Amino acid sequence: MLRSPAVAGQFYPGREAALRQMLDDMLPAGDEKIAAFGVMSPHAGYVYSGKVAGKTLAGTAIPDKVIILGPNHHGVGHPAAVFEQGSWLTPLGEVRIAEDLTAMILDECPMTAADTVAHRYEHSLEVQVPFLQHLLPEVRIAPICISRLSLDELLQMGEGLASAVASCAVRPLIVASSDMTHFESGAVAHHKDFLAIEKILALDPEGLYDTVRSNCISMCGVIPTVVMLQALNCLGASEAELVAYSNSGDVTGDQSDVVGYAGVRIR
């Protein structure tokens, strides 16, 4: 199946030349490529969060396969939907699905299912793809759209994902797609976001889940980030770094009502 882009021309340019120019502007040149188990990257419109995503991904060594975990903003489809076969189209061309990897994920994670409905209009995974494609044109992806799972199911999914990754000759990168606090002042967003970031840097999936819930942090990608952290702990990750943090008010000049963005790399 070929998935057509849902938000090209909205979240990022819909024409190849304009998109390549924007990506060149947002991806720092000459950064050392650091081998990583995973990253957390934001998924807002590129004008707002693109520099954080670009700095995070530009400094990360991109292997030939990347698992992308994103939240389901629309609430449709299976709650743990794996896009199993085919390719995704962006203005830069087609990106193939890593079908061997998606098959392993479906085998190792019984709470997942092959489902394209959840992906049809979802932007959280899509906006990561042009960055990856620009950095490594031959990249293959395993997109998973997640919602409505309990903490125990998320932790089990992380363990299954780790088993699938460990079976690969070359370890895939895991990208968790998430924005941070939504529609609060810059000061409040910063305070809340760093409560969550502290747990991410500590590689603490349960702590992140509990912190977001108890502090009413509107981090839309907490679910995929919990799954990623659990998987990376199983795979032996030992350290994390905050690569960049900003909010939408840094672009608009208005700090009264912002969305926060964080880029984290885990090794």
Protein Blocks (a to p, Z undefined) as FASTA:
>chain_A
ZZddfkgoklpcfbfklmmmmmmmmmcghiacdddfbdcddfbdfklmmmmmmmmmmmpc
cdfbdcdddddfkopajfbdcdfbhcdddfkbccdddfklmmmmmmmmmmbccdfklmmm
mmklmmmmmmmmmmmmmbccdddddehiafklmmmmmmmmmmmmmmpmbacddddddddd
ehiafklmmmmmmmmmmmmmnopaklmmmmmmmnopabfklmmmmmmmmmmmmnopabdc
dfbdcdfklmnopakbccdddddddZZ
